[in-house]
Amino acid sequence: MMGRTTLAALAVAVTLALLPATAARAANAPTPTAAERFEQFPPEQKEALRAKLREFKAMPPREQARVRENLRRWRQLPPEERERLRTNLREFRRLSPKERQAVREHVRDLRGQSAERRAELRQRMRAYLKEHPERREQIMENLRRWRQMSAEERQEARERLRERRRK
């Protein structure tokens, strides 16, 4: 079974391979075929795509269907949303393996919540940030600082937060 990171890489590779077609359509130029676009890639990119295709073909049909559905949904996203997701993926890849695991666990916890609860949390966060736009930049700065902390510094910060909450 292929890991989520590999699936994400597969989706990104396929999407990047398809981007020239999107740009051509936007300029009302004739759209080159997938084979024509593939032939324009450098050899190392061709081999990387071939490897991803082999991985895809080795997946069970159900998993292939899931990847195809994700790609279909990706293509339907507005360009701003795609860019936001690309940025999030870049930020995620910058995290240490330990931090990535913590994010995955947090996402798993959120998925365990009911759809109503997740929607409520999203709505509350959006309302808060809309009401306090200055907080968004502060949150981003805090996140940057957090990423630069050592494991010990983070543990100390967690303990200070717990202490504040108890008061």
C-alpha positions in Angstrom: 0.0 0.0 0.0 1.3 3.4 -0.9 1.8 6.0 1.8 -0.1 9.3 1.9 3.1 11.2 1.2 3.8 9.1 -1.9 0.2 9.6 -3.1 0.5 13.4 -2.6 3.8 13.3 -4.6 2.0 11.3 -7.3 -0.9 13.9 -7.4 1.6 16.8 -7.5 3.7 15.1 -10.3 0.6 14.5 -12.4 -0.7 18.0 -11.8 2.6 19.6 -12.7 2.8 17.5 -15.8 -0.7 18.8 -16.8 0.0 22.5 -16.0 1.3 23.3 -19.5 -2.1 22.2 -21.0 -3.9 24.5 -18.6 -1.8 27.4 -19.6 -2.3 26.6 -23.3 -6.0 26.5 -22.8 -5.9 29.8 -21.0 -4.2 31.4 -24.0 -6.6 29.8 -26.5 -3.7 28.0 -28.1 -4.1 24.5 -29.4 -3.7 22.1 -26.5 -0.8 19.7 -27.0 -1.5 16.1 -26.3 -0.2 14.4 -23.1 2.3 12.5 -25.3 3.5 15.8 -26.9 3.9 17.4 -23.4 5.7 14.3 -22.1 8.2 14.4 -25.0 9.2 18.0 -24.0 10.2 17.0 -20.5 13.9 16.5 -19.5 14.9 12.8 -19.2 15.0 12.8 -15.4 11.5 14.2 -15.2 10.3 11.6 -17.7 11.8 8.8 -15.6 10.3 10.2 -12.4 6.9 10.3 -14.0 7.4 6.7 -15.3 8.3 5.6 -11.8 5.1 7.2 -10.4 3.1 5.6 -13.1 4.5 2.2 -12.2 3.6 2.8 -8.5 0.1 3.8 -9.6 -0.4 0.7 -11.7 0.8 -1.4 -8.8 -1.9 0.0 -6.5 -5.1 -1.9 -5.9 -8.0 -0.7 -8.1 -9.8 0.9 -5.2 -6.7 3.0 -4.3 -6.3 4.0 -8.0 -9.9 5.1 -8.0 -9.3 7.2 -4.9 -6.2 8.9 -6.5 -8.2 9.5 -9.7 -11.0 11.1 -7.7 -8.5 13.3 -5.8 -7.0 14.4 -9.1 -10.5 15.2 -10.5 -11.3 17.3 -7.4 -7.9 19.0 -7.7 -8.6 20.0 -11.3 -11.9 21.6 -10.3 -10.3 23.8 -7.6 -10.0 27.5 -8.4 -6.3 28.6 -9.0 -6.2 30.5 -5.7 -7.2 27.4 -3.7 -4.6 25.3 -5.6 -1.9 27.8 -4.7 -3.0 27.8 -1.1 -2.7 24.0 -1.0 0.7 24.1 -2.7 1.9 26.5 -0.1 0.5 24.4 2.7 2.3 21.3 1.2 5.6 23.3 1.0 5.2 24.3 4.6 4.4 20.8 5.7 7.5 19.4 3.9 9.7 22.0 5.8 8.6 20.4 9.1 10.8 17.9 10.8 9.6 14.3 10.7 8.5 14.6 14.4 6.5 17.7 13.6 4.9 16.1 10.6 3.8 13.2 12.7 2.3 15.6 15.3 0.3 17.3 12.5 -0.9 13.9 11.1 -2.1 12.9 14.6 -3.9 16.2 15.0 -5.6 15.8 11.7 -6.6 12.2 12.7 -8.0 13.6 15.9 -10.0 16.2 13.9 -11.3 13.6 11.6 -12.5 11.7 14.6 -14.8 14.7 15.4 -18.2 14.8 13.9 -18.7 16.8 10.7 -20.7 19.3 12.6 -18.0 19.8 15.2 -15.3 20.3 12.5 -17.5 22.8 10.8 -18.1 24.6 14.0 -14.4 24.8 14.8 -13.7 26.1 11.3 -16.4 28.7 11.6 -15.2 29.8 15.0 -11.7 30.2 13.7 -12.8 32.2 10.6 -15.0 34.4 12.7 -12.2 35.1 15.2 -9.7 35.9 12.5 -12.2 38.1 10.6 -13.0 39.9 13.8 -9.3 40.2 14.7 -7.3 40.4 11.4 -4.2 41.5 13.3 -4.2 38.2 15.1 -3.6 36.3 11.9 -0.2 37.8 11.4 0.6 37.3 15.1 -0.4 33.6 14.8 1.8 33.2 11.7 4.7 34.9 13.5 4.2 32.6 16.6 4.2 29.6 14.2 7.5 30.7 12.7 9.0 31.2 16.1 7.6 27.7 17.2 9.3 26.1 14.3 12.6 27.6 15.2 12.5 26.3 18.8 14.3 23.2 20.0 12.3 20.3 21.4 13.3 21.4 24.9 12.1 25.0 24.3 8.8 23.7 22.9 8.3 21.5 26.0 8.9 24.5 28.2 6.5 26.6 26.2 3.8 23.9 26.5 4.3 23.7 30.3 4.0 27.5 30.6 0.8 27.4 28.6 -0.6 24.7 30.8 0.3 26.7 33.9 -1.5 29.8 32.5 -4.6 27.7 31.7 -4.8 26.4 35.3 -4.8 29.9 36.7 
